[in-house]
Structure formats: C-alpha cells, structure tokens
Amino acid sequence: MITPAEAITLQEQLRAQVITTDVLPHPIRTIAGTDVEYDKSTNLIAGSVVVMDYNTLAVLAVASHCMEVTFPYIPGLFSFREMPPLLEAYRQLQVEPDLIICDGQGLAHQRRFGLACHFGVTLDKPVIGCGKTRLCGEYENLGETRGSVAPLIAEDDQALIGNALRTRDGINPVFVSTGHKVSLATATDIVLKIATQYRLPETTRLADHYARLALLAYKSGSKEPPAGI
C-alpha cells in the first residue's frame, strides 16, 4: 500500500499533468456524477458513478462498488481513500460520460491536486470538482442570489483556485474548481446548469443516493450493488 509520504509525492508529480483549459466534446451529450458513502460501523466504503443525459438529466447508467477502505483518513489525501471504489465503479459503466462532476475538490486543494484532478488525470477525462465545503482558499462579497460567484483565492500565493457559487438563493455556496480538461469558467457554468432544484448538482445528489443503496445492499448480504437501470 502507498504511504502518506509517497501519496504526497505522487500528487506533486501528477499535478503537472492537469489541463486547465476546455478540452470538451461538442456538443456535450452525457455527464456523470461521483460520490462515496462511508459505513459508520465498519471499514466499508461504497463508490457510485451515475451517467445522465446532459440536457434532460435522465439517468442513463449507474455503477457502484463496495470494498474496505485501503488508505488512512488524512486531510488532503482523500483521493487515495475514494479513488479505488470510484475507479472500480467507473470500469463497470455501460455508457461512457463526456464529462464528470466529482463530489470533491480539484485545484482548490492544498497541493492543487484534489480528487477531481486525480480522477481526471487517471482517466484522461474532463472532470469538475464541486465540493460541499471549502477545503482551502478565501472568498468575499458573494451575492445572495442563485448564480452569484466569488473568486476563491489561495491564502499562500493569492492564486485563483476556484469559485464559490451560490446555486440557491440565500443557501450556502458550493465550491467549484477545475479538475482536468475544463476551465474554471466552464466548470462554474456547468455546475449551475446541473444544480436545477437543490444546492448540489443533480449528478452529485444521485451518485450519493446510489452509493448509499450500494452500501446497504452489500451489508445485507447482496454482494452485487445496484448497477445499470
């Protein structure tokens, strides 16, 4: 198993491969969401990937994978805990997405290499990071209405690492950043488009739902988590 020190070295090496400009198919036809669910009473983790039609948000494919966690809980290294089940789930998909939104950070990370970057570089796919909470960086003067955006600025070098985005009026923002092959402006626009009814984009909400179902199914003795439609 990789050590924490080796994981940090790998992050620093792979960071140079991140592409921060748009390398997207035109038109975008499919979009996927990823999320993981941890079991509070065991060492199990479930990862799910949901593929949806980009325009209608109809669900086209679902794949999930349950396994034991193989990496310790260390802030800044979450991708090494969450990538294994997500990659296994991704490999099961019957429909390949054009673009992926990860429930996690991209460049808005201490070493500019969060889960969205790691997932994107590993798969060589366009990936957006959309975190529920701020991992690092500061923002100010964010408006209260849906669509309001404030730059997320790194504390150390004052670099632009993401955006705080208000997806619902008066509700806490989400934190959007480039993962791979997507510019920050495009990533922000897409997250707002996909967050149609709630604070989180529909991709994340559904991936969370299927990850929970997969974990419940696995613990109940069904070793085959929900997959397909």
VORO-304878 format. One record per residue: residue number from 1; residue in one letter; chain; x, y, z of N, C-alpha, C, O, CB in turn. Coordinates in steps of 0.05 Angstrom, whole numbers. Last residue first. Glycine has a CB too. Layout:
N
NODE   resi   resn   chain   n_east   n_north     n_up   ca_east   ca_north    ca_up   c_east   c_north     c_up   o_east   o_north     o_up   cb_east   cb_north    cb_up
NODE    NUM      a       A        X         Y        Z         X          Y        Z        X         Y        Z        X         Y        Z         X          Y        Z
...
***
This chain:
229
NODE   resi   resn   chain   n_east   n_north     n_up   ca_east   ca_north    ca_up   c_east   c_north     c_up   o_east   o_north     o_up   cb_east   cb_north    cb_up
NODE    229      i       A     -594         6     -302      -620         19     -298     -643        -1     -303     -666         6     -301      -624         44     -317
NODE    228      g       A     -532        -9     -268      -550         -7     -291     -575         8     -284     -577        21     -263      -556        -34     -302
NODE    227      a       A     -533       -34     -202      -518        -26     -226     -538       -25     -249     -558       -40     -249      -494        -45     -232
NODE    226      p       A     -528       -42     -132      -544        -34     -155     -527       -25     -178     -508        -9     -174      -563        -12     -147
NODE    225      p       A     -479       -94     -115      -493        -69     -110     -509       -61     -135     -504       -72     -156      -473        -47     -104
NODE    224      e       A     -476      -158      -97      -479       -143     -122     -494      -117     -117     -518      -118     -115      -493       -160     -143
NODE    223      k       A     -479      -183      -50      -452       -173      -58     -453      -158      -84     -433      -147      -93      -432       -196      -59
NODE    222      s       A     -523      -179       -2      -523       -179      -31     -496      -167      -40     -493      -142      -37      -547       -163      -42
NODE    221      g       A     -519      -171       52      -511       -197       42     -512      -199       12     -503      -219        1      -529       -218       54
NODE    220      s       A     -526      -122       72      -548       -140       76     -542      -168       65     -558      -186       69      -573       -129       63
NODE    219      k       A     -482       -94       55      -483       -102       83     -506      -122       88     -504      -138      107      -487        -77      101
NODE    218      y       A     -497       -85        1      -473       -101        8     -474      -111       36     -468      -135       41      -447        -84        4
NODE    217      a       A     -541       -52        7      -544        -78       -6     -521       -96        1     -524      -120        6      -546        -74      -36
NODE    216      l       A     -518        -7       32      -539        -22       45     -542       -50       34     -544       -70       48      -565         -7       44
NODE    215      l       A     -483         9       -9      -472          1       16     -493       -16       32     -485       -36       45      -464         25       32
NODE    214      a       A     -519        21      -50      -499          0      -54     -488       -10      -28     -485       -34      -24      -476         11      -72
NODE    213      l       A     -548        64      -28      -561         39      -34     -542        16      -37     -547        -6      -28      -578         42      -60
NODE    212      r       A     -506       102      -25      -519         92        0     -534        66       -5     -532        48       12      -539        114       11
NODE    211      a       A     -496       108      -79      -475         98      -62     -486        88      -36     -477        67      -26      -454        121      -56
NODE    210      y       A     -544       130      -97      -537        102     -105     -513        91      -89     -512        67      -85      -529        102     -135
NODE    209      h       A     -542       181      -72      -564        162      -68     -556       134      -74     -562       115      -59      -589        171      -85
NODE    208      d       A     -495       203      -94      -497        198      -65     -519       178      -59     -515       160      -42      -503        225      -51
NODE    207      a       A     -512       207     -147      -490        189     -140     -489       183     -110     -484       160     -103      -463        202     -149
NODE    206      l       A     -553       245     -141      -559        218     -149     -537       198     -143     -542       175     -135      -567        216     -178
NODE    205      r       A     -523       290     -125      -546        280     -109     -552       251     -115     -557       235      -97      -570        298     -113
NODE    204      t       A     -487       297     -167      -477        290     -140     -500       279     -123     -495       259     -109      -466        315     -127
NODE    203      t       A     -523       310     -209      -503        288     -212     -494       279     -185     -492       255     -180      -480        297     -229
NODE    202      e       A     -549       356     -193      -564        330     -193     -545       307     -196     -551       285     -185      -584        331     -217
NODE    201      p       A     -509       396     -148      -517        388     -175     -531       360     -174     -525       344     -157      -493        387     -193
NODE    200      l       A     -539       422      -87      -519        406     -101     -528       399     -129     -552       397     -134      -513        380      -85
NODE    199      r       A     -585       452      -74      -559        464      -72     -538       449      -88     -521       461     -102      -550        465      -43
NODE    198      y       A     -636       438     -125      -625        438      -98     -597       451      -98     -587       459     -119      -623        409      -87
NODE    197      q       A     -651       441     -178      -671        443     -157     -660       447     -129     -673       459     -112      -689        420     -157
NODE    196      t       A     -606       441     -212      -632        450     -222     -652       456     -200     -668       474     -202      -643        431     -241
NODE    195      a       A     -547       441     -225      -560        445     -199     -587       457     -204     -592       481     -199      -543        463     -180
NODE    194      i       A     -530       445     -277      -538        418     -267     -551       420     -240     -565       401     -232      -514        400     -266
NODE    193      k       A     -517       499     -283      -537        487     -301     -548       461     -289     -572       455     -291      -525        482     -328
NODE    192      l       A     -476       503     -245      -501        519     -241     -523       507     -259     -546       505     -250      -496        548     -249
NODE    191      v       A     -438       470     -269      -448        463     -243     -475       478     -238     -494       466     -228      -428        470     -220
NODE    190      i       A     -428       500     -316      -440        473     -317     -452       465     -291     -474       454     -290      -419        452     -326
NODE    189      d       A     -404       547     -298      -429        548     -313     -443       521     -313     -468       520     -311      -423        557     -342
NODE    188      t       A     -358       526     -274      -378        541     -258     -404       542     -272     -425       537     -259      -368        569     -252
NODE    187      a       A     -331       504     -318      -339        487     -295     -361       500     -279     -380       487     -271      -315        481     -278
NODE    186      t       A     -321       550     -348      -339        530     -358     -349       512     -336     -372       505     -335      -325        513     -380
NODE    185      a       A     -285       576     -313      -310        590     -321     -330       569     -332     -354       571     -325      -304        610     -343
NODE    184      l       A     -243       539     -308      -259        547     -284     -286       559     -292     -306       554     -280      -243        565     -266
NODE    183      s       A     -241       490     -360      -234        516     -349     -252       521     -325     -274       510     -323      -236        538     -370
NODE    182      v       A     -221       423     -362      -244        441     -360     -234       467     -348     -221       467     -327      -268        429     -344
NODE    181      k       A     -181       385     -356      -192        390     -383     -217       407     -383     -233       405     -402      -198        364     -397
NODE    180      h       A     -196       372     -289      -178        366     -312     -194       372     -337     -217       365     -340      -169        336     -311
NODE    179      g       A     -218       406     -248      -206        380     -243     -186       373     -264     -162       369     -259      -228        359     -241
NODE    178      t       A     -229       471     -224      -221        454     -246     -210       428     -236     -194       428     -217      -199        469     -264
NODE    177      s       A     -282       480     -176      -255        483     -186     -249       464     -209     -263       444     -213      -234        479     -163
NODE    176      v       A     -329       506     -131      -324        495     -158     -295       500     -165     -284       522     -161      -343        507     -179
NODE    175      f       A     -367       497      -77      -341        507      -85     -331       492     -109     -326       467     -109      -320        503      -61
NODE    174      v       A     -432       525      -61      -414        502      -66     -388       514      -76     -386       538      -83      -427        482      -87
NODE    173      p       A     -460       566       -7      -450        561      -34     -437       533      -36     -431       520      -16      -430        582      -43
NODE    172      n       A     -522       564       30      -493        563       29     -482       555        1     -495       539      -13      -483        542       49
NODE    171      i       A     -575       605        4      -565        580       14     -535       579       12     -524       591       -6      -578        555       -1
NODE    170      g       A     -596       650      -22      -593        650        7     -583       625       20     -583       623       44      -618        657       19
NODE    169      d       A     -618       613      -77      -619        639      -63     -616       635      -33     -630       620      -21      -646        653      -69
NODE    168      r       A     -570       565      -98      -597        571      -89     -597       598      -74     -578       604      -61      -609        548      -71
NODE    167      t       A     -517       567     -113      -536        552     -131     -565       556     -123     -583       550     -139      -529        523     -131
NODE    166      r       A     -463       606     -112      -489        604     -100     -509       591     -119     -516       602     -140      -500        632      -91
NODE    165      l       A     -397       587     -109      -420        590     -127     -446       586     -111     -449       566      -98      -419        570     -150
NODE    164      a       A     -331       605     -107      -354        600      -90     -378       606     -107     -380       628     -118      -353        616      -63
NODE    163      n       A     -282       577     -150      -303        596     -146     -322       586     -124     -328       563     -122      -319        601     -172
NODE    162      g       A     -209       571     -151      -236        561     -155     -256       584     -152     -248       608     -151      -243        539     -135
NODE    161      i       A     -160       594     -147      -161        564     -147     -189       553     -151     -193       529     -153      -149        554     -121
NODE    160      l       A     -117       644     -161      -146        637     -164     -147       607     -166     -137       595     -186      -158        651     -189
NODE    159      a       A      -66       657     -112       -75        647     -138     -105       642     -138     -117       635     -117       -59        621     -145
NODE    158      q       A      -40       674      -66       -62        691      -77      -70       683     -105      -81       699     -120       -52        720      -78
NODE    157      d       A       -7       640      -41         4        654      -63      -16       672      -77      -10       684      -98        16        635      -83
NODE    156      d       A      -37       625        8        -8        626        6        3       644      -16       19       662      -11         3        598        3
NODE    155      e       A      -93       624        2       -81        641       23      -51       645       19      -40       666       26       -86        629       50
NODE    154      a       A     -126       629      -61      -108        614      -43      -95       633      -23      -87       656      -30       -86        599      -59
NODE    153      i       A     -192       649      -70      -164        656      -73     -147       641      -52     -154       641      -28      -161        687      -69
NODE    152      l       A     -247       644     -108      -235        631      -85     -205       634      -89     -193       624     -108      -243        600      -84
NODE    151      p       A     -292       695     -129      -267        680     -133     -257       669     -107     -259       681      -85      -246        699     -145
NODE    150      a       A     -362       684     -129      -340        699     -117     -314       682     -121     -314       658     -116      -345        705      -87
NODE    149      v       A     -426       690     -159      -400        677     -159     -380       696     -145     -380       720     -149      -390        671     -188
NODE    148      s       A     -495       675     -164      -474        693     -154     -448       677     -151     -448       654     -142      -482        706     -127
NODE    147      g       A     -533       638     -176      -516        646     -197     -494       666     -189     -476       672     -204      -532        659     -219
NODE    146      r       A     -583       662     -132      -573        640     -148     -556       651     -171     -564       670     -185      -596        623     -159
NODE    145      t       A     -561       714      -86      -579        703     -106     -566       680     -122     -541       679     -124      -589        724     -125
NODE    144      e       A     -525       740      -53      -544        721      -41     -561       706      -61     -575       687      -54      -561        735      -21
NODE    143      g       A     -455       746      -71      -483        754      -71     -501       732      -60     -493       709      -59      -492        762      -99
NODE    142      l       A     -396       750      -35      -413        733      -52     -442       741      -49     -452       744      -27      -409        703      -43
NODE    141      n       A     -353       777      -10      -372        792      -26     -388       774      -45     -393       782      -68      -358        814      -42
NODE    140      e       A     -298       730      -14      -313        751       -1     -333       763      -21     -331       759      -45      -295        773       11
NODE    139      y       A     -256       674        3      -273        689      -15     -288       710        0     -291       708       25      -292        670      -31
NODE    138      e       A     -197       632        6      -215        652       18     -232       666       -4     -222       669      -26      -200        673       34
NODE    137      g       A     -170       565       15      -176        590        0     -196       607       14     -210       598       33      -187        582      -27
NODE    136      c       A     -195       499       25      -176        520       28     -183       543       11     -202       541       -5      -147        509       21
NODE    135      l       A     -245       473       27      -221        460       38     -199       480       43     -185       479       64      -211        438       18
NODE    134      r       A     -312       484       38      -287        496       29     -263       482       43     -263       480       67      -286        527       36
NODE    133      t       A     -360       434       19      -348        452       38     -321       462       27     -310       450        9      -343        437       65
NODE    132      k       A     -376       407      -26      -397        417       -8     -385       438       12     -399       456       20      -410        395        8
NODE    131      g       A     -344       417      -89      -343        409      -61     -366       422      -45     -374       445      -50      -317        417      -48
NODE    130      c       A     -331       396     -148      -353        411     -136     -355       402     -107     -367       381     -102      -380        407     -151
NODE    129      g       A     -289       393     -204      -291        390     -175     -313       408     -164     -314       432     -170      -264        396     -161
NODE    128      i       A     -296       361     -265      -301        385     -250     -301       377     -220     -313       356     -213      -328        399     -258
NODE    127      v       A     -260       332     -319      -272        329     -293     -274       356     -279     -255       372     -281      -256        309     -276
NODE    126      p       A     -248       298     -379      -255        324     -367     -270       319     -341     -290       305     -340      -273        340     -386
NODE    125      k       A     -199       245     -372      -226        254     -378     -230       282     -367     -217       290     -347      -248        235     -367
NODE    124      d       A     -159       208     -358      -156        226     -381     -183       235     -391     -189       235     -415      -140        211     -403
NODE    123      l       A     -162       180     -311      -179        171     -332     -174       186     -359     -184       178     -380      -208        174     -324
NODE    122      t       A     -123       209     -282      -122        179     -283     -138       169     -307     -129       151     -321      -132        167     -257
NODE    121      v       A     -140       262     -286      -114        254     -298     -112       224     -301     -102       214     -321       -91        264     -280
NODE    120      g       A     -190       257     -259      -188        266     -287     -162       258     -300     -163       248     -323      -191        295     -288
NODE    119      f       A     -176       241     -207      -194        224     -223     -191       231     -253     -190       213     -270      -223        228     -214
NODE    118      h       A     -143       284     -192      -133        257     -192     -149       238     -210     -139       223     -225      -132        246     -163
NODE    117      c       A     -179       327     -195      -155        327     -211     -144       298     -214     -137       289     -236      -133        345     -199
NODE    116      a       A     -217       311     -157      -225        316     -185     -202       316     -204     -204       307     -227      -241        342     -187
NODE    115      l       A     -186       307     -109      -198        283     -121     -205       288     -151     -200       270     -167      -223        275     -106
NODE    114      g       A     -133       357     -118      -154        342     -103     -165       319     -119     -154       312     -140      -176        361      -96
NODE    113      f       A      -84       390     -122       -89        364     -135     -108       348     -118     -101       328     -105       -62        349     -138
NODE    112      r       A      -60       433      -97       -72        437     -123      -77       411     -138      -73       409     -162       -54        456     -140
NODE    111      r       A      -48       423      -45       -27        419      -65      -37       421      -93      -24       411     -112       -14        391      -60
NODE    110      q       A      -97       439      -21       -71        448      -11      -48       445      -30      -31       462      -32       -64        433       15
NODE    109      h       A     -145       459      -70      -134        438      -53     -106       448      -44      -93       463      -59      -132        411      -68
NODE    108      a       A     -175       469     -120      -180        482      -94     -171       464      -71     -188       454      -55      -210        490      -91
NODE    107      l       A     -170       437     -164      -148        454     -157     -151       468     -130     -131       478     -119      -143        474     -179
NODE    106      g       A     -219       401     -137      -199        398     -158     -174       414     -151     -159       405     -134      -211        408     -186
NODE    105      q       A     -257       366      -86      -242        389      -96     -225       381     -120     -217       358     -124      -224        401      -75
NODE    104      g       A     -321       334      -93      -295        338      -80     -281       361      -95     -291       373     -114      -278        313      -81
NODE    103      d       A     -354       297     -128      -361        309     -103     -335       312      -87     -328       296      -70      -382        291      -87
NODE    102      c       A     -342       312     -197      -335        297     -173     -345       312     -148     -345       337     -147      -304        293     -171
NODE    101      i       A     -371       305     -258      -370        323     -235     -365       306     -210     -380       288     -203      -397        340     -232
NODE    100      i       A     -348       293     -324      -354        282     -297     -352       305     -277     -335       322     -278      -333        260     -289
NODE     99      l       A     -364       281     -392      -355        299     -372     -364       288     -345     -384       275     -342      -366        328     -376
NODE     98      d       A     -384       242     -424      -366        262     -437     -352       279     -415     -330       289     -420      -383        280     -455
NODE     97      p       A     -386       173     -401      -393        201     -399     -373       219     -414     -350       213     -417      -395        210     -370
NODE     96      e       A     -406       113     -430      -383        130     -422     -391       159     -422     -402       169     -442      -359        125     -442
NODE     95      v       A     -444        62     -405      -445         87     -420     -422       104     -411     -420       110     -388      -473        101     -417
NODE     94      q       A     -435        21     -371      -442         14     -398     -444        38     -417     -445        35     -441      -469         -1     -398
NODE     93      l       A     -385        16     -320      -406         32     -334     -410        21     -363     -391        14     -377      -397         61     -335
NODE     92      q       A     -345        -8     -293      -369        -24     -297     -389       -10     -315     -408       -22     -325      -382        -31     -271
NODE     91      r       A     -306        30     -284      -300          9     -303     -324        -8     -310     -324       -22     -330      -278         -8     -292
NODE     90      y       A     -330        59     -242      -328         71     -269     -323        50     -290     -334        51     -312      -305         92     -270
NODE     89      a       A     -322        25     -198      -349         31     -208     -348        42     -236     -364        33     -253      -363         51     -189
NODE     88      e       A     -266        28     -194      -279          2     -199     -308         6     -210     -316        -8     -228      -280        -15     -173
NODE     87      l       A     -261        83     -183      -249         72     -208     -262        45     -215     -268        39     -238      -219         69     -206
NODE     86      l       A     -286        85     -133      -297        100     -156     -286        90     -183     -301        88     -202      -290        130     -153
NODE     85      p       A     -255        53     -100      -282         44     -106     -294        60     -130     -310        48     -145      -300         48      -82
NODE     84      p       A     -203        84     -105      -206         56     -112     -235        47     -117     -240        35     -138      -195         39      -89
NODE     83      m       A     -213       140      -90      -208        132     -118     -213       102     -123     -225        95     -143      -180        139     -126
NODE     82      e       A     -215       148      -35      -240        147      -51     -237       138      -80     -256       129      -92      -253        174      -50
NODE     81      r       A     -165       149      -12      -186        133        0     -209       127      -19     -220       106      -20      -196        146       25
NODE     80      f       A     -139       184      -45      -127        157      -42     -146       138      -27     -142       114      -29      -100        159      -28
NODE     79      s       A     -167       231      -39      -169        217      -64     -158       188      -62     -167       171      -77      -155        232      -87
NODE     78      f       A     -152       252       11      -177        237        9     -179       221      -17     -192       200      -18      -201        256       11
NODE     77      l       A     -110       282       28      -104        257       14     -129       239       11     -127       215        8       -82        241       29
NODE     76      g       A     -127       324       57      -111        330       34     -104       305       18      -93       308       -4       -86        343       43
NODE     75      p       A     -127       289      119      -136        312      103     -116       319       81      -92       319       85      -139        337      122
NODE     74      i       A     -132       221      122      -112        243      124     -121       266      107     -124       263       83       -83        233      115
NODE     73      y       A     -147       160      140      -160        186      139     -140       208      144     -131       212      166      -184        188      159
NODE     72      p       A     -111       110      101      -120        123      125     -133       150      120     -131       161       98       -96        127      144
NODE     71      f       A     -136        63       53      -118         85       59     -128       100       83     -153       104       86      -115        104       34
NODE     70      t       A     -175        27       40      -147         17       39     -127        39       45     -102        35       43      -141          7       11
NODE     69      v       A     -238         4       61      -220         27       57     -191        17       58     -184         1       76      -226         49       78
NODE     68      e       A     -268       -50       26      -257        -39       50     -238       -16       44     -224       -17       23      -242        -61       67
NODE     67      m       A     -323       -38      -20      -298        -50      -12     -289       -39       15     -302       -21       25      -276        -46      -34
NODE     66      c       A     -369       -34      -74      -364        -33      -46     -338       -48      -39     -331       -68      -52      -387        -45      -30
NODE     65      h       A     -391         5     -129      -372        -16     -120     -367       -12      -90     -363        11      -81      -345        -14     -135
NODE     64      s       A     -436        17     -184      -427         21     -156     -408        -1     -149     -408       -23     -161      -451         22     -137
NODE     63      a       A     -467        53     -237      -449         31     -228     -438        38     -201     -432        61     -195      -426         27     -249
NODE     62      v       A     -517        70     -283      -507         71     -255     -489        48     -250     -494        25     -258      -531         72     -235
NODE     61      a       A     -543       108     -338      -528         85     -327     -519        91     -299     -513       114     -292      -503         79     -345
NODE     60      l       A     -579       149     -348      -572        131     -369     -558       106     -359     -561        84     -370      -555        144     -390
NODE     59      v       A     -628       192     -325      -606        174     -317     -603       153     -338     -622       139     -346      -613        161     -289
NODE     58      a       A     -637       257     -353      -647        229     -350     -624       211     -343     -602       214     -355      -662        220     -376
NODE     57      l       A     -622       308     -363      -615        297     -337     -628       270     -332     -630       261     -309      -622        316     -315
NODE     56      t       A     -627       332     -412      -652        325     -398     -647       315     -370     -666       315     -354      -666        303     -414
NODE     55      n       A     -573       344     -426      -594        363     -430     -619       357     -414     -632       375     -402      -601        365     -459
NODE     54      y       A     -540       300     -414      -532        327     -406     -555       348     -408     -556       366     -392      -509        336     -424
NODE     53      d       A     -562       242     -383      -564        258     -407     -558       287     -399     -570       298     -380      -592        255     -421
NODE     52      m       A     -516       213     -336      -541        225     -343     -539       239     -370     -517       246     -379      -549        246     -321
NODE     51      v       A     -488       164     -295      -486        178     -320     -514       188     -328     -534       173     -327      -474        159     -343
NODE     50      v       A     -458       157     -233      -484        159     -246     -480       175     -272     -469       197     -271      -505        172     -228
NODE     49      v       A     -420       117     -191      -419        136     -214     -446       134     -228     -455       112     -235      -395        128     -233
NODE     48      s       A     -401       106     -123      -420        104     -145     -415       125     -166     -406       147     -161      -449        107     -134
NODE     47      g       A     -370        67      -72      -368         88      -92     -388        84     -114     -393        62     -123      -340         89     -104
NODE     46      a       A     -368        54       -4      -381         48      -29     -377        72      -48     -381        95      -39      -412         42      -25
NODE     45      i       A     -330        22       47      -336         47       31     -349        38        5     -342        17       -7      -309         63       26
NODE     44      l       A     -321        -5      113      -331         -6       85     -335        21       73     -341        41       87      -357        -22       84
NODE     43      n       A     -307       -15      164      -287         -2      147     -295        -2      118     -278         1      100      -260        -16      150
NODE     42      t       A     -366         2      204      -346        -17      193     -325        -1      177     -326        24      177      -359        -39      176
NODE     41      s       A     -401        41      220      -395         19      239     -374        -1      229     -365       -18      244      -420          5      246
NODE     40      k       A     -409        77      179      -401         87      205     -392        65      224     -377        71      243      -423        103      218
NODE     39      d       A     -386        73      114      -403         60      134     -392        68      162     -368        65      167      -402         29      131
NODE     38      y       A     -388       125       66      -373        110       86     -392        98      106     -412       110      114      -353        129      101
NODE     37      e       A     -396       134       -2      -410        132       23     -393       115       42     -385        93       35      -439        119       20
NODE     36      v       A     -381       180      -56      -375        156      -39     -391       157      -13     -399       179       -4      -345        154      -33
NODE     35      d       A     -395       198     -124      -396        203      -95     -389       177      -81     -391       155      -92      -424        213      -86
NODE     34      t       A     -401       231     -187      -389        210     -170     -393       218     -140     -394       242     -134      -359        207     -176
NODE     33      g       A     -436       238     -249      -430        247     -222     -418       224     -206     -425       201     -211      -455        258     -208
NODE     32      a       A     -431       255     -319      -432        236     -296     -426       250     -270     -414       271     -269      -411        213     -300
NODE     31      i       A     -464       268     -380      -448        278     -357     -452       259     -334     -473       248     -330      -458        307     -349
NODE     30      t       A     -468       272     -451      -471        257     -426     -454       269     -404     -432       279     -409      -465        227     -430
NODE     29      r       A     -459       310     -491      -483        294     -492     -489       280     -465     -512       276     -457      -481        273     -514
NODE     28      i       A     -434       370     -514      -433        351     -492     -460       336     -491     -481       348     -491      -428        366     -464
NODE     27      p       A     -425       373     -587      -436        382     -561     -431       361     -539     -425       338     -545      -466        387     -564
NODE     26      h       A     -359       370     -567      -380        389     -574     -399       376     -594     -391       367     -616      -368        415     -586
NODE     25      p       A     -317       351     -512      -331        345     -537     -352       366     -542     -363       378     -523      -343        317     -536
NODE     24      l       A     -264       393     -487      -290        380     -484     -302       373     -511     -297       387     -531      -309        398     -469
NODE     23      v       A     -223       422     -458      -218        401     -478     -242       383     -476     -241       361     -466      -190        385     -472
NODE     22      d       A     -209       484     -432      -231        466     -442     -222       447     -463     -214       456     -485      -254        483     -452
NODE     21      t       A     -153       483     -386      -169        495     -408     -190       475     -417     -188       451     -410      -151        504     -431
NODE     20      t       A     -119       458     -352      -139        477     -340     -155       492     -361     -169       511     -355      -125        497     -323
NODE     19      i       A      -95       395     -340      -101        414     -361     -124       432     -352     -145       422     -344      -109        400     -388
NODE     18      v       A      -45       365     -301       -71        376     -302      -74       397     -324      -57       415     -326       -78        389     -274
NODE     17      q       A        7       348     -297        -8        338     -319      -36       350     -322      -50       345     -342       -11        308     -317
NODE     16      a       A       28       367     -250        38        379     -275       22       370     -299       24       383     -320        67        373     -279
NODE     15      r       A        8       333     -212        -4        359     -214        4       373     -241      -12       388     -252         5        377     -191
NODE     14      l       A       38       287     -207        16        287     -226        4       314     -230      -10       319     -251        -6        268     -216
NODE     13      q       A       76       303     -167        85        295     -194       62       297     -214       66       307     -237        96        266     -193
NODE     12      e       A       44       314     -123        61        335     -134       72       329     -162       76       347     -178        85        340     -115
NODE     11      q       A       21       263     -115         4        287     -121       21       309     -134       13       321     -154        -9        298      -95
NODE     10      l       A       67       234     -102        52        228     -127       34       251     -135       32       258     -158        35        202     -123
NODE      9      t       A       81       257      -53        99        258      -76       85       253     -102       91       267     -122       122        238      -72
NODE      8      i       A       36       241      -24        41        269      -28       60       273      -52       56       291      -68        53        282       -3
NODE      7      a       A       43       185      -25        19        197      -37       23       226      -43       15       236      -64        -5        193      -18
NODE      6      e       A       90       179        4        90        172      -25       66       184      -39       68       192      -62        91        141      -29
NODE      5      a       A       70       194       54        92        209       42       93       204       12       98       222       -4       119        203       55
NODE      4      p       A       31       153       63        23        181       60       45       198       47       39       215       31        17        192       87
NODE      3      t       A       46        96       19        48        110       45       38       139       41       38       149       18        77        110       56
NODE      2      i       A        9        45      -14        24         70      -15       24        84       12        4        84       26        12         89      -37
NODE      1      m       A       17       -24        0         0          0        0       17        25        0       38        25       13       -19          0       24
***
